[in-house]
C-alpha cells in the first residue's frame, strides 16, 4: 500500500486542508458576516422549535400508533401546548402577580435595610480588624468609580428604549416562525435520517443511520429528562418554601425550576434570591432555605435524575464542571446551557466513528 493510500496520511491531509480553510475564512471575515447574521436570526426560533419538537413527539407518535392521521396528531400536540400555557397562566399567573406586587411594595423597606447595614458598617468600621477596614475602603472606592463610569449610560439607556420596537417585532417574528418550524419538524422528521444517509456510500449508510438515531435518542433523553427533572425540583422547592412560609415562595420556586436546566451552576444561582429574601424575612429562614435546597438537590441527584435520565449521557461530574466553566467563558449563559447536549452529541459521533474504523 502506497503512502497516499495510508489512512493516517489521508487524515493528516484532511486536517491540514481544514486548517487552511479556517485560516482563509478568518482572514476574510466579511465573507461570513451575512451567514453569521442569518444564523443568529434563526438560531433562537430553531432551538425553541427543537425543544418543543422533542416534547411533542411522544404524543404525536402515540396518536399515530392509534391510527390517528398525522396532521390530526400534530394539531392535537398544538392544542396540548396551547391548553398547557393557558392553564399555567390561569392557575399560576394571579399568584405570581400578587407576590410581585407584594415584593414591589416591600422593596423600599428592603433597600432601606441594606442602606442601614452599610451605614452601620461605615460608622463602626474602626472596631473591625485592619485588613477588614482596608477591604471596606477599597470596595467603597471601586463602587464609586463604577457609579461614575456608568453615569453616562443613563442617557444611552433612555435612547435604547426605542429598541423595544425592534424587540417587539422580533417577538412577533418568533411567534410566527416557531410554530411553522415545529410543524415541519413533526411532519417530516422521519425523512431526515434517510435523506442524510443517501449522501454516503452504500457500505456506510447503515452506520450513518445508527449514528443519527443514537444522536437523536441522546438529544431526546436530555431535553425530555431535563424538563421533567426541572419541574420536579421546582415542585420540591415550592413545597419546602411553603412549609417554612417563605415570602414569594412560588416565584422563587419557578426561578429555581428554570435555573435547574443550567448544569452544575443552576442550584447555586437558584438559592441566591431565596437566601436574600429569607435574610430580610428572618435570618434563621436563610438556614432553612439552605437546608431545603440541599435536600432538593440530593433527591434530584441521587433519585430523580438517575431514574429519569438513566445513564444515556454518562458524563463524569468533573467533566461537566470543566465543560460548564469553559463554555461560560467562551459563550456566556448560552454556552453553559447548551454545552452538555453538544458534548453528548460529539461524544456519540466520535465513539461511533472510532467503532467504524476499528471494524474495517
VENKA-V490385 format. One record per backbone hydrogen bond with DSSP energy under -1.0 kcal/mol. NH is the residue of the N-H (numbers start at 1). CO is the residue of the C=O. E is the energy in kcal/mol with one decimal. If there is no record, write none. Layout:
# VENKA-V490385
nh:NH co:CO e:E
nh:NH co:CO e:E
This chain:
# VENKA-V490385
nh:5 co:2 e:-1.0
nh:6 co:3 e:-1.2
nh:10 co:6 e:-2.0
nh:11 co:7 e:-2.3
nh:12 co:8 e:-2.2
nh:13 co:9 e:-2.4
nh:14 co:10 e:-2.3
nh:15 co:11 e:-2.4
nh:16 co:12 e:-2.5
nh:17 co:13 e:-2.5
nh:18 co:14 e:-2.2
nh:19 co:15 e:-2.4
nh:20 co:16 e:-2.2
nh:21 co:17 e:-2.3
nh:22 co:18 e:-2.4
nh:23 co:19 e:-2.3
nh:24 co:20 e:-2.5
nh:25 co:21 e:-2.5
nh:26 co:22 e:-2.3
nh:27 co:23 e:-2.0
nh:31 co:28 e:-1.7
nh:33 co:29 e:-1.4
nh:36 co:32 e:-2.7
nh:37 co:33 e:-2.5
nh:38 co:34 e:-2.2
nh:39 co:35 e:-2.8
nh:40 co:36 e:-2.6
nh:41 co:37 e:-1.9
nh:42 co:38 e:-1.9
nh:43 co:39 e:-1.3
nh:46 co:42 e:-2.0
nh:47 co:43 e:-2.3
nh:48 co:44 e:-2.8
nh:49 co:45 e:-2.6
nh:50 co:46 e:-2.5
nh:51 co:47 e:-2.4
nh:52 co:48 e:-2.4
nh:53 co:49 e:-2.3
nh:54 co:50 e:-2.0
nh:55 co:51 e:-1.4
nh:56 co:52 e:-2.4
nh:57 co:53 e:-2.5
nh:60 co:56 e:-2.2
nh:61 co:57 e:-3.1
nh:62 co:58 e:-2.3
nh:63 co:59 e:-2.4
nh:64 co:60 e:-2.2
nh:65 co:61 e:-1.9
nh:67 co:64 e:-1.7
nh:68 co:63 e:-2.1
nh:73 co:69 e:-2.2
nh:74 co:70 e:-2.5
nh:75 co:71 e:-2.0
nh:76 co:72 e:-2.3
nh:77 co:73 e:-1.8
nh:78 co:74 e:-2.3
nh:79 co:75 e:-2.6
nh:80 co:76 e:-2.4
nh:81 co:77 e:-2.2
nh:82 co:78 e:-2.4
nh:83 co:79 e:-2.8
nh:84 co:80 e:-2.2
nh:85 co:81 e:-2.4
nh:86 co:82 e:-2.6
nh:87 co:83 e:-2.7
nh:88 co:84 e:-2.5
nh:89 co:85 e:-2.4
nh:90 co:86 e:-2.6
nh:91 co:87 e:-2.7
nh:92 co:88 e:-2.8
nh:93 co:88 e:-1.1
nh:96 co:92 e:-2.6
nh:97 co:93 e:-2.6
nh:98 co:94 e:-2.4
nh:99 co:95 e:-2.5
nh:100 co:96 e:-2.5
nh:101 co:97 e:-2.3
nh:102 co:98 e:-2.3
nh:103 co:99 e:-2.2
nh:104 co:100 e:-2.5
nh:105 co:101 e:-2.1
nh:106 co:102 e:-1.8
nh:107 co:103 e:-1.1
nh:110 co:106 e:-2.2
nh:111 co:107 e:-2.7
nh:112 co:108 e:-2.5
nh:113 co:109 e:-2.2
nh:114 co:110 e:-2.2
nh:115 co:111 e:-2.5
nh:116 co:112 e:-2.4
nh:117 co:113 e:-2.2
nh:118 co:114 e:-2.2
nh:119 co:115 e:-2.5
nh:120 co:116 e:-2.7
nh:121 co:117 e:-2.4
nh:122 co:118 e:-2.6
nh:123 co:119 e:-2.6
nh:124 co:120 e:-1.7
nh:127 co:124 e:-1.6
nh:128 co:125 e:-1.3
nh:133 co:129 e:-2.1
nh:134 co:130 e:-2.5
nh:135 co:131 e:-1.9
nh:136 co:132 e:-2.3
nh:137 co:133 e:-2.4
nh:138 co:134 e:-2.6
nh:139 co:135 e:-2.5
nh:140 co:136 e:-2.4
nh:141 co:137 e:-2.5
nh:142 co:138 e:-2.4
nh:143 co:139 e:-2.1
nh:144 co:140 e:-2.1
nh:145 co:141 e:-2.3
nh:146 co:142 e:-2.3
nh:147 co:143 e:-2.3
nh:148 co:144 e:-2.5
nh:149 co:145 e:-2.5
nh:150 co:146 e:-1.8
nh:153 co:150 e:-1.0
nh:154 co:151 e:-1.5
nh:157 co:153 e:-2.5
nh:158 co:154 e:-2.1
nh:159 co:155 e:-2.5
nh:160 co:156 e:-2.4
nh:161 co:158 e:-1.2
nh:162 co:159 e:-1.6
nh:163 co:160 e:-2.0
nh:164 co:161 e:-1.8
nh:165 co:162 e:-1.3
nh:167 co:163 e:-2.2
nh:168 co:164 e:-2.6
nh:169 co:165 e:-2.1
nh:170 co:166 e:-2.3
nh:171 co:167 e:-2.2
nh:172 co:168 e:-2.2
nh:173 co:169 e:-2.3
nh:174 co:170 e:-2.5
nh:175 co:171 e:-2.6
nh:176 co:172 e:-1.6
nh:177 co:173 e:-2.6
nh:178 co:174 e:-2.9
nh:180 co:176 e:-1.1
nh:181 co:177 e:-2.7
nh:182 co:178 e:-2.9
nh:183 co:179 e:-2.2
nh:184 co:180 e:-1.5
nh:185 co:181 e:-2.1
nh:186 co:182 e:-2.5
nh:187 co:183 e:-2.1
nh:188 co:184 e:-2.5
nh:189 co:185 e:-1.1
nh:191 co:188 e:-1.6
nh:192 co:189 e:-1.2
nh:195 co:191 e:-1.9
nh:196 co:192 e:-2.1
nh:197 co:193 e:-2.6
nh:198 co:194 e:-1.8
nh:199 co:196 e:-1.3
nh:200 co:197 e:-1.9
nh:204 co:201 e:-1.5
nh:205 co:201 e:-1.1
nh:208 co:204 e:-2.5
nh:209 co:205 e:-2.4
nh:210 co:206 e:-2.2
nh:211 co:207 e:-2.3
nh:212 co:208 e:-2.6
nh:213 co:209 e:-2.3
nh:214 co:210 e:-2.2
nh:215 co:211 e:-2.5
nh:216 co:212 e:-2.3
nh:217 co:213 e:-2.1
nh:218 co:214 e:-2.1
nh:219 co:215 e:-2.4
nh:220 co:216 e:-2.5
nh:221 co:217 e:-2.5
nh:222 co:218 e:-2.2
nh:223 co:219 e:-2.8
nh:224 co:220 e:-2.4
nh:225 co:221 e:-2.0
nh:226 co:222 e:-2.8
nh:227 co:223 e:-2.3
nh:228 co:224 e:-2.0
nh:229 co:225 e:-2.8
nh:230 co:226 e:-2.4
nh:231 co:227 e:-2.1
nh:232 co:228 e:-2.2
nh:233 co:229 e:-2.6
nh:234 co:230 e:-2.5
nh:235 co:231 e:-2.2
nh:236 co:232 e:-2.5
nh:237 co:233 e:-2.6
nh:238 co:234 e:-2.3
nh:239 co:235 e:-2.6
nh:240 co:236 e:-2.4
nh:241 co:237 e:-3.0
nh:242 co:238 e:-2.3
nh:243 co:239 e:-2.1
nh:244 co:240 e:-1.7
nh:246 co:241 e:-2.7
nh:252 co:248 e:-2.5
nh:253 co:249 e:-2.2
nh:254 co:250 e:-2.5
nh:255 co:251 e:-2.2
nh:256 co:252 e:-2.1
nh:257 co:253 e:-2.1
nh:258 co:254 e:-2.2
nh:259 co:255 e:-2.3
nh:261 co:258 e:-1.3
nh:262 co:259 e:-1.7
nh:265 co:263 e:-3.4
nh:266 co:262 e:-1.7
nh:269 co:265 e:-2.2
nh:270 co:266 e:-2.5
nh:271 co:267 e:-1.7
nh:275 co:271 e:-2.7
nh:276 co:272 e:-2.2
nh:277 co:273 e:-2.5
nh:278 co:274 e:-2.2
nh:279 co:275 e:-1.9
nh:280 co:276 e:-1.8
nh:281 co:277 e:-2.1
nh:282 co:278 e:-3.1
nh:285 co:282 e:-2.4
nh:286 co:283 e:-1.1
nh:288 co:284 e:-1.4
nh:289 co:285 e:-2.7
nh:290 co:286 e:-2.0
nh:291 co:287 e:-2.1
nh:292 co:288 e:-2.7
nh:293 co:289 e:-2.6
nh:294 co:290 e:-2.2
nh:295 co:291 e:-2.7
nh:296 co:292 e:-2.8
nh:297 co:293 e:-2.3
nh:298 co:294 e:-2.0
nh:299 co:295 e:-2.5
nh:300 co:296 e:-2.4
nh:301 co:297 e:-2.9
nh:302 co:298 e:-2.2
nh:303 co:299 e:-2.0
nh:304 co:299 e:-2.3
nh:305 co:300 e:-2.8
nh:307 co:303 e:-1.1
nh:308 co:304 e:-2.3
nh:309 co:305 e:-2.6
nh:310 co:305 e:-1.1
nh:312 co:309 e:-1.1
nh:320 co:316 e:-2.0
nh:321 co:317 e:-2.3
nh:322 co:318 e:-2.3
nh:323 co:319 e:-2.7
nh:324 co:320 e:-2.8
nh:325 co:321 e:-2.5
nh:326 co:322 e:-2.3
nh:327 co:323 e:-2.9
nh:328 co:324 e:-2.3
nh:329 co:325 e:-1.7
nh:330 co:326 e:-1.7
nh:331 co:327 e:-3.2
nh:332 co:328 e:-1.4
nh:336 co:332 e:-1.8
nh:337 co:333 e:-2.0
nh:338 co:334 e:-2.0
nh:339 co:335 e:-1.6
nh:342 co:338 e:-2.0
nh:343 co:339 e:-2.6
nh:344 co:340 e:-2.4
nh:345 co:341 e:-2.2
nh:346 co:342 e:-2.4
nh:347 co:343 e:-2.7
nh:348 co:344 e:-2.2
nh:349 co:345 e:-2.4
nh:350 co:346 e:-2.8
nh:351 co:347 e:-2.5
nh:352 co:348 e:-2.2
nh:353 co:349 e:-2.1
nh:354 co:350 e:-2.5
nh:355 co:351 e:-1.9
nh:356 co:352 e:-2.2
nh:357 co:353 e:-2.2
nh:358 co:354 e:-2.1
nh:359 co:355 e:-1.8
